[in-house]
Amino acid sequence: MIYILYGIITFSTFAIMEGITWCTHKYIMHGLGWYLHEDHHQPGYNHVFEKNDAFFVVFAIPSILLFYFGIRPELNYLFFIALGILFYGIAYFLVHDVLIHRRFKWFDKTNNRYFRAARKAHKIHHKHLGKEDGECFGMLFFPYKYYKEAK
């Protein structure tokens, strides 16, 4: 029974991370953190690392701390919150950096409806080069209209 609860905690954390990511993207990355996020919105910016990659470290810190406290003094629910954050980070990396921006050419021939819709939504987000007037701040979940357009 406890394993079902841990699974629910992990899955719920994963889902909640999309909302946290949306808020962080809209209000921090396109707000006070624009200095770190700005290079990500510049066309033709083609470096191995971007200042924007610092946000991966920012999101990793709570996960690392939760993993640490989730095994002390014995395995507890904090570990599974950390696991949900980790799984979201992996999904974010694969969708955002690999499939959308193609920073790594691992799945270059992928052509399914979800990924086409994700690329479209993110392309709409990147049409704004400044921090104002942004839209589509989420990453894994986005408005249904992009699914309809991706047929």
C-alpha positions as CSV (number, residue, x, y, z in Angstrom):
1,M,0.0,0.0,0.0
2,I,2.8,2.4,0.8
3,Y,4.3,1.9,-2.6
4,I,1.1,3.0,-4.2
5,L,1.2,6.2,-2.1
6,Y,4.9,6.7,-3.1
7,G,3.9,6.3,-6.8
8,I,1.1,8.9,-6.3
9,I,3.5,11.3,-4.7
10,T,6.0,10.9,-7.5
11,F,3.4,11.3,-10.3
12,S,1.7,14.2,-8.5
13,T,5.0,16.0,-8.1
14,F,5.8,15.5,-11.8
15,A,2.4,17.0,-12.8
16,I,2.8,19.9,-10.3
17,M,6.2,20.7,-11.7
18,E,4.6,21.8,-15.0
19,G,2.7,24.5,-13.1
20,I,5.8,25.5,-11.2
21,T,7.8,25.6,-14.4
22,W,5.1,27.7,-16.1
23,C,5.1,30.2,-13.2
24,T,8.9,30.3,-13.0
25,H,9.2,30.7,-16.8
26,K,6.6,33.5,-16.9
27,Y,7.4,35.5,-13.7
28,I,11.1,34.8,-13.1
29,M,12.8,33.9,-16.4
30,H,10.8,36.6,-18.1
31,G,11.1,38.9,-15.1
32,L,14.1,39.3,-12.8
33,G,15.9,36.3,-14.3
34,W,15.8,37.7,-17.8
35,Y,19.5,38.2,-17.7
36,L,20.0,34.5,-17.6
37,H,17.2,33.6,-20.0
38,E,17.7,36.3,-22.6
39,D,20.3,34.4,-24.7
40,H,17.8,31.5,-25.1
41,H,15.5,33.8,-27.1
42,Q,18.2,35.1,-29.5
43,P,18.0,33.6,-32.9
44,G,21.2,31.9,-34.1
45,Y,22.6,31.6,-30.6
46,N,24.5,28.4,-31.1
47,H,26.8,27.7,-28.1
48,V,27.1,24.4,-26.2
49,F,25.9,26.1,-23.1
50,E,23.6,29.1,-22.5
51,K,23.3,31.3,-19.5
52,N,19.7,29.9,-19.4
53,D,21.2,26.5,-18.5
54,A,21.8,27.9,-15.0
55,F,18.1,27.3,-14.3
56,F,18.7,23.5,-14.5
57,V,21.0,23.9,-11.5
58,V,18.5,26.1,-9.7
59,F,15.8,23.3,-10.1
60,A,18.3,20.6,-9.2
61,I,19.1,22.0,-5.8
62,P,15.7,21.4,-4.2
63,S,15.7,17.9,-5.7
64,I,19.1,17.1,-4.4
65,L,18.2,18.3,-0.9
66,L,14.9,16.4,-1.0
67,F,16.8,13.2,-2.0
68,Y,19.2,13.7,0.9
69,F,16.4,14.3,3.5
70,G,14.3,11.6,1.9
71,I,16.7,8.9,3.0
72,R,17.5,10.3,6.4
73,P,17.0,8.7,8.9
74,E,15.2,6.3,6.6
75,L,13.3,6.3,3.3
76,N,10.4,8.7,3.4
77,Y,8.0,10.7,1.2
78,L,10.6,13.5,0.5
79,F,12.6,11.0,-1.6
80,F,9.6,10.5,-3.9
81,I,9.0,14.2,-4.2
82,A,12.6,14.5,-5.3
83,L,12.1,11.6,-7.7
84,G,9.1,13.4,-9.3
85,I,11.2,16.6,-9.7
86,L,14.0,14.5,-11.3
87,F,11.7,12.7,-13.7
88,Y,10.2,16.1,-14.7
89,G,13.7,17.5,-15.3
90,I,14.6,14.5,-17.5
91,A,11.4,14.9,-19.5
92,Y,11.9,18.7,-19.8
93,F,15.5,18.2,-21.0
94,L,14.4,15.6,-23.6
95,V,11.4,17.6,-24.9
96,H,12.9,21.1,-24.7
97,D,16.6,20.7,-25.5
98,V,16.6,17.5,-27.6
99,L,13.3,17.5,-29.5
100,I,12.4,21.1,-29.7
101,H,15.6,23.0,-29.9
102,R,17.6,20.1,-31.2
103,R,20.7,21.0,-29.2
104,F,21.5,17.3,-29.3
105,K,20.7,15.3,-32.5
106,W,19.5,12.2,-30.7
107,F,15.9,11.9,-32.0
108,D,16.2,14.1,-35.1
109,K,13.7,12.1,-37.2
110,T,10.9,12.1,-34.6
111,N,7.6,13.1,-36.2
112,N,4.6,12.4,-33.9
113,R,1.7,14.7,-33.2
114,Y,2.6,15.6,-29.6
115,F,6.1,16.6,-30.6
116,R,4.9,18.7,-33.6
117,A,2.4,20.4,-31.3
118,A,5.1,21.0,-28.7
119,R,7.4,22.5,-31.3
120,K,4.7,24.8,-32.6
121,A,3.7,26.0,-29.1
122,H,7.4,26.7,-28.3
123,K,7.9,28.4,-31.6
124,I,5.1,30.7,-30.7
125,H,6.8,31.4,-27.4
126,H,10.1,32.2,-29.1
127,K,8.6,34.6,-31.7
128,H,8.9,37.2,-28.9
129,L,12.5,38.2,-28.7
130,G,12.0,40.3,-25.6
131,K,10.7,39.4,-22.1
132,E,7.4,41.1,-22.7
133,D,4.3,39.8,-24.5
134,G,5.2,36.1,-24.1
135,E,2.8,33.2,-24.4
136,C,3.0,29.4,-24.0
137,F,5.2,29.3,-20.9
138,G,4.6,25.6,-20.2
139,M,6.7,22.9,-21.6
140,L,5.0,19.5,-21.5
141,F,1.4,20.6,-21.5
142,F,0.2,23.4,-23.8
143,P,-3.1,24.6,-25.3
144,Y,-5.1,22.1,-27.3
145,K,-5.2,24.3,-30.3
146,Y,-1.5,23.3,-31.0
147,Y,-2.6,19.6,-31.2
148,K,-5.3,20.5,-33.7
149,E,-2.8,22.4,-35.8
150,A,-0.3,19.5,-35.7
151,K,-2.5,17.1,-37.7
